[in-house]
């Protein structure tokens, strides 16, 4: 009998593998950071003896959620500027609030708060674009979360750098500092085509190409941006990106609300990837991204919450529900964005968007043990006919009971084990006092 670290046993399991395998009375064997066996509970018990056994009776075992687009430290700005149009929200509230308030301390504690919220709702990996991202990495490492992070790059000064060159230098520092870390991965992130000049875009691409890193960029979030960029470049934004050699399998575009058939063809042909952020797009009235058409065209699409200033929460279960319902009502077709498709977008397809599908996103032998356990013994989850349906239409983040990341238990029985959430909330409440004062100035 082989001795291993952890066995999760006795629950239903959704593996989210290529075959969408579903197992009853399942067990997952974990050693160090990896899944070493998956099967029936009795079979695993005969072959393995674990230092720790986690009972998943009356529960669902599945891969952790992958949040493809966040601004984690913006938890500190949750609710400061609601019910506004995108450019008004960004230029007149968010950018000024960031200029006055964002520093290393806020980036660290705001990210820790985000990590607590994400872990408690089942997210095990997130892709982040913000300021002072070395602090984001440090907080993610403290929390034990997997992430793909990048310093946001602008033509204008940010709280972290005075010139675009300094932003690029900071990005190079992140690449060097965090290379080969088991949890922290780096992405190069020019903010958007309307905030980054062609020379800055070119330099960002050089860094990404040199290190074979992904490039992340906000793209075509609403009609005004689409028209502005067309006027600026005399062609569609996607065509411009093609001209500057941005379109390839390492490009992650956030939003893509105003995507034409031509845009989708270009993205599909070049294997570009998209993060769909439905709640943020709805709240800012940006529009409805043509995700069913993207999927039909063969584009890999994952789900993201965006930041807490434009969504107000980081709950991927809520995001799945929003994604499924938004497209049904927008198209007056209840068959689009079915539950299984949406769950895959939040797991294995999200992992593909981040270029991590070989290590996370599904429960398979040899992959990293990023696993969540969702309690099913609740009134709102009874009776159970379809696990996928329950995840999308009935469950909530509060149903997540236990979370493993990289083989380590980071939450058990709803108790966070890597974060003192009381301390974190107290720190962020103090930061919020300064934010409130700055808004009055």
C-alpha positions in Angstrom: 0.0 0.0 0.0 1.4 3.4 -1.0 1.5 6.2 1.5 0.4 9.6 0.2 -0.6 13.0 1.6 -4.4 13.3 1.1 -7.3 11.3 0.0 -10.7 13.0 -0.8 -13.3 10.4 -0.7 -17.0 9.5 -0.8 -18.4 12.3 -3.0 -19.7 12.8 -6.5 -17.0 14.0 -8.8 -17.1 16.1 -12.0 -13.6 15.8 -13.6 -14.2 18.3 -16.4 -11.8 16.3 -18.5 -12.3 15.9 -22.3 -15.0 13.3 -21.7 -16.8 15.3 -19.0 -16.4 12.2 -16.7 -18.9 12.0 -13.8 -18.1 9.6 -10.9 -20.3 8.5 -8.0 -18.7 7.5 -4.7 -15.4 8.9 -6.0 -12.0 9.3 -4.4 -9.0 11.5 -5.4 -5.5 10.6 -4.2 -3.1 13.5 -3.8 0.6 13.4 -3.1 2.7 16.6 -2.8 1.2 19.0 -5.3 -0.3 16.4 -7.8 -3.2 14.2 -8.3 -1.9 10.6 -8.4 -5.1 8.6 -8.7 -8.8 9.0 -9.4 -11.4 6.3 -9.0 -14.0 4.6 -6.9 -13.5 5.1 -3.2 -13.1 1.4 -2.5 -10.4 1.1 -5.2 -8.4 4.0 -3.9 -8.7 2.8 -0.3 -7.2 -0.5 -1.3 -4.1 1.0 -3.0 -3.4 4.1 -0.9 -3.0 5.1 2.7 -3.1 8.9 3.4 -1.8 11.1 6.1 -5.0 13.0 5.9 -8.5 11.8 4.7 -11.2 14.3 3.7 -14.7 13.0 3.6 -16.8 14.4 0.7 -20.0 12.6 1.6 -23.0 14.5 0.3 -20.6 16.7 -1.6 -19.4 17.5 -5.1 -15.7 17.2 -5.9 -14.5 19.2 -8.9 -11.6 21.4 -10.1 -11.3 24.8 -8.7 -12.6 27.8 -10.7 -10.3 29.9 -12.9 -11.0 33.6 -12.8 -9.7 34.9 -16.1 -9.8 38.6 -15.3 -9.5 40.5 -12.1 -8.1 43.7 -10.6 -7.7 42.0 -7.1 -6.7 45.0 -5.0 -9.8 46.9 -6.2 -11.6 45.2 -3.4 -10.7 48.4 -1.6 -12.8 50.3 -4.1 -15.9 48.1 -3.9 -18.9 50.3 -4.3 -17.2 53.7 -4.5 -18.6 54.6 -8.0 -21.6 52.6 -9.0 -24.3 53.2 -11.7 -22.0 55.1 -14.1 -21.1 54.8 -17.8 -17.7 53.2 -18.4 -15.6 56.2 -19.5 -17.2 58.4 -16.8 -16.6 55.7 -14.2 -13.0 55.2 -15.4 -11.8 58.7 -16.0 -13.7 60.7 -13.4 -13.7 58.2 -10.5 -11.4 55.2 -10.8 -8.3 56.8 -12.2 -8.4 59.7 -9.7 -9.1 57.4 -6.8 -6.2 55.2 -7.8 -3.9 58.2 -8.2 -4.7 59.3 -4.6 -4.8 56.0 -2.8 -3.0 53.0 -4.4 0.3 52.1 -2.8 2.1 48.9 -1.9 0.1 48.6 1.3 -3.2 48.8 -0.4 -2.1 46.4 -3.2 -1.1 43.8 -0.6 -4.1 44.0 1.7 -6.6 44.5 -1.0 -5.3 41.4 -2.8 -5.4 39.4 0.4 -9.0 40.4 0.8 -9.7 39.3 -2.8 -7.9 36.0 -2.2 -10.0 35.3 0.9 -13.2 36.1 -1.1 -12.1 34.0 -4.1 -11.0 30.9 -2.0 -14.2 31.0 0.0 -16.2 30.9 -3.3 -14.1 28.2 -4.9 -11.6 30.1 -7.1 -8.1 28.5 -7.1 -6.5 30.5 -9.9 -6.9 34.1 -11.0 -5.5 36.4 -13.7 -4.7 39.9 -12.5 -4.0 43.2 -14.0 -3.3 46.1 -11.6 -0.7 48.3 -9.9 2.2 47.2 -7.6 1.7 43.7 -8.8 4.7 42.5 -6.9 2.6 43.0 -3.8 -0.2 41.1 -5.5 2.2 38.2 -6.1 3.3 38.4 -2.4 -0.3 38.3 -1.2 -1.2 35.4 -3.5 1.8 33.5 -2.3 0.8 34.1 1.3 -2.8 32.9 0.5 -1.5 29.9 -1.4 -3.3 30.9 -4.6 -2.2 30.2 -8.1 -2.2 33.3 -10.3 -1.1 34.9 -13.6 -0.3 38.6 -12.9 1.0 41.6 -14.7 1.6 45.3 -14.0 -0.8 47.4 -15.9 1.0 49.6 -18.5 -0.2 53.1 -19.5 1.2 55.9 -21.6 0.6 58.2 -18.6 1.9 57.9 -15.0 0.5 55.3 -12.6 0.9 55.3 -8.8 3.8 52.9 -9.4 5.7 54.5 -12.2 6.2 57.9 -13.8 6.9 56.8 -17.4 6.0 53.9 -19.6 9.7 52.9 -19.6 9.5 52.5 -15.8 6.4 50.3 -16.2 8.2 48.1 -18.6 11.2 47.9 -16.3 8.9 46.9 -13.4 7.4 44.2 -15.7 10.9 42.8 -16.4 11.6 42.7 -12.7 8.4 40.6 -12.1 9.5 38.2 -14.8 12.9 37.7 -13.3 11.8 37.6 -9.6 9.0 35.1 -10.0 10.4 32.8 -12.7 9.9 29.1 -11.9 7.6 29.8 -8.9 5.1 27.0 -8.4 2.2 29.4 -7.9 3.1 32.8 -9.4 3.1 33.3 -13.2 3.7 36.5 -15.1 1.8 38.1 -18.0 2.6 41.3 -19.8 -0.4 43.7 -19.7 -0.8 46.9 -21.7 -4.0 48.3 -20.4 -5.9 49.0 -23.6 -5.5 50.4 -27.1 -6.9 53.7 -26.0 -4.4 54.1 -23.1 -1.3 52.7 -24.8 0.7 54.1 -27.8 2.0 51.8 -30.6 5.6 52.2 -29.2 4.5 51.0 -25.8 2.5 48.1 -27.3 5.6 47.2 -29.3 7.9 47.2 -26.3 5.4 45.2 -24.2 5.3 42.6 -27.0 9.1 42.3 -27.1 9.1 41.3 -23.4 6.3 38.8 -23.9 8.0 37.3 -27.0 11.4 37.1 -25.3 10.1 35.1 -22.4 7.2 33.3 -24.2 4.7 35.0 -22.0 1.0 35.8 -22.5 -0.1 39.3 -23.4 -3.3 40.6 -21.8 -5.3 43.7 -22.9 -8.7 45.2 -22.4 -10.4 45.2 -25.8 -13.6 46.6 -27.3 -15.4 46.9 -24.0 -18.2 49.1 -25.4 -19.4 50.9 -28.5 -17.7 54.2 -27.7 -14.3 52.5 -27.5 -15.0 50.7 -30.8 -15.8 53.9 -32.6 -12.9 55.8 -30.9 -10.3 53.2 -32.0 -11.7 53.0 -35.5 -11.4 56.7 -35.9 -7.9 56.6 -34.4 -6.5 53.8 -36.6 -8.8 53.9 -39.6 -9.5 50.2 -39.2 -11.0 47.8 -36.7 -9.2 47.2 -33.4 -8.6 43.5 -34.3 -7.2 44.4 -37.7 -4.8 46.9 -36.0 -3.7 44.2 -33.5 -3.0 41.9 -36.5 -0.9 44.6 -38.2 1.3 45.0 -35.0 1.6 41.2 -34.7 -0.4 40.9 -31.5 -2.7 38.2 -32.7 -1.4 34.8 -31.7 -2.2 32.0 -29.2 -0.6 34.0 -26.3 -3.0 36.9 -26.6 -5.7 37.2 -23.9 -8.3 39.8 -24.7 -10.6 41.0 -21.8 -14.2 41.8 -22.6 -14.6 41.8 -26.5 -18.1 43.1 -26.2 -18.2 44.8 -29.6 -16.8 41.9 -31.7 -17.8 41.6 -35.3 -17.8 38.5 -37.5 -14.5 39.7 -39.0 -13.0 40.2 -35.5 -14.0 36.7 -34.5 -12.6 35.2 -37.6 -9.2 36.9 -37.0 -9.2 35.7 -33.4 -10.1 32.1 -34.4 -7.6 32.0 -37.2 -4.8 33.2 -34.8 -5.9 31.1 -31.8 -6.3 34.2 -29.6 -8.2 33.8 -26.3 -11.0 35.8 -24.6 -12.1 36.5 -21.1 -15.8 37.1 -20.9 -16.9 39.3 -17.9 -20.7 39.4 -18.1 -21.5 41.0 -14.7 -19.1 43.9 -15.2 -20.4 44.4 -18.8 -24.0 44.4 -17.5 -23.3 46.8 -14.6 -21.5 49.3 -16.8 -24.1 48.8 -19.6 -21.2 48.0 -22.0 -23.3 45.5 -23.9 -23.5 41.8 -24.5 -20.4 40.1 -25.9 -21.3 37.6 -28.7 -19.9 34.7 -26.8 -22.1 32.0 -28.4 -20.8 33.1 -31.7 -17.2 33.1 -30.4 -17.6 29.5 -29.2 -19.1 28.5 -32.5 -16.1 30.1 -34.3 -13.8 28.0 -32.2 -12.4 30.8 -30.0 -11.4 29.7 -26.5 -13.4 31.7 -24.0 -13.1 31.7 -20.2 -15.0 33.6 -17.5 -13.8 36.5 -15.3 -15.3 38.6 -12.7 -13.4 41.8 -13.5 -12.6 44.0 -10.4 -14.8 44.7 -7.4 -15.4 48.3 -8.5 -17.3 47.2 -11.6 -18.7 43.9 -10.4 -18.7 44.2 -6.7 -17.8 40.6 -6.0 -15.4 37.9 -7.1 -17.8 34.9 -6.9 -17.3 32.7 -10.0 -20.5 30.7 -9.2 -22.4 34.0 -9.5 -20.5 34.7 -12.7 -21.5 31.4 -14.2 -25.2 32.0 -13.5 -25.0 35.5 -14.9 -23.2 34.3 -18.1 -25.8 31.6 -18.7 -28.9 33.8 -18.2 -27.5 36.9 -19.9 -27.1 35.2 -23.3 -30.4 33.4 -23.1 -32.4 36.6 -22.6 -30.3 38.6 -25.0 -31.0 36.0 -27.8 -34.4 34.9 -26.6 -33.1 31.4 -26.8 -33.0 29.2 -23.6 -30.7 26.7 -25.3 -27.6 28.9 -25.6 -24.9 28.8 -23.0 -26.1 25.6 -21.4 -24.9 24.8 -17.9 -22.2 22.3 -18.8 -20.7 24.8 -21.3 -20.6 27.5 -18.7 -19.0 25.2 -16.0 -16.3 24.3 -18.5 -15.7 28.0 -19.2 -15.1 28.5 -15.5 -12.7 25.6 -15.2 -10.9 23.8 -18.1 -11.6 26.5 -20.7 -10.5 29.2 -18.4 -7.3 27.2 -17.8 -6.8 27.1 -21.6 -7.3 30.9 -21.8 -4.4 31.3 -19.3 -2.2 28.7 -21.0 -2.4 26.5 -18.0 -4.6 23.6 -19.3 -1.7 21.1 -18.9 -1.6 21.6 -15.2 -5.0 22.8 -14.0 -8.7 23.1 -15.0 -9.7 19.5 -14.8 -9.2 16.6 -12.4 -6.7 14.3 -14.1 -3.8 12.2 -12.9 -0.6 14.2 -13.2 -2.3 17.6 -12.9 -1.9 19.9 -10.0 -4.3 19.2 -7.1 -6.4 22.4 -7.3 -9.6 20.9 -6.0 -12.8 22.2 -4.4 -15.5 20.4 -2.4 -19.0 21.8 -2.6 -21.6 20.7 0.0 -24.8 19.4 -1.5 -26.8 18.7 1.7 -28.7 22.0 1.6 -32.4 22.8 1.0 -31.5 24.9 -2.1 -29.6 22.1 -3.6 -32.2 19.4 -3.0 -33.2 17.3 -5.0 -30.3 16.8 -7.3 -30.8 15.8 -10.9 -27.9 17.5 -12.6 -24.7 18.7 -11.0 -24.0 21.1 -13.8 -27.5 22.7 -13.5 -27.1 23.1 -9.7 -23.7 24.7 -10.1 -25.0 27.3 -12.5 -28.6 27.9 -11.4 -28.9 27.0 -7.7 -25.5 27.0 -5.9 -23.7 30.0 -4.4 -20.1 30.6 -3.4 -21.0 30.0 0.2 -21.6 26.3 -0.6 -17.9 25.7 -1.2 -16.7 23.8 1.9 -13.1 22.9 1.3 -10.4 24.1 -1.1 -7.0 22.6 -2.1 -4.5 24.5 -4.2 -1.3 22.8 -5.4 -2.0 19.9 -3.0 -2.3 22.1 0.1 -5.6 22.6 2.0 -6.2 26.3 2.1 -9.8 26.1 3.4 -11.5 23.3 5.3 -15.0 23.3 6.6 -15.3 27.0 5.5 -12.3 28.0 7.6 -9.5 29.8 5.8 -6.1 28.2 6.8 -3.7 30.6 5.1 -5.4 34.0 5.7 -6.5 35.7 8.9 -9.6 37.1 7.4 -10.5 39.2 10.4 -7.1 41.0 10.3 -7.4 41.5 6.5 -10.9 43.0 6.8 -9.8 45.3 9.5 -6.8 46.5 7.4 -9.0 47.2 4.4 -11.6 49.0 6.5 -8.8 51.4 7.6 -7.7 51.8 4.0 -11.3 52.6 3.1 -11.4 55.6 5.5 -8.6 57.2 3.5 -10.3 56.4 0.2 -13.5 58.1 1.5 -11.6 61.2 2.6 -9.9 61.4 -0.8 -13.2 61.4 -2.7 -14.3 64.5 -0.8 -11.2 66.5 -1.8 
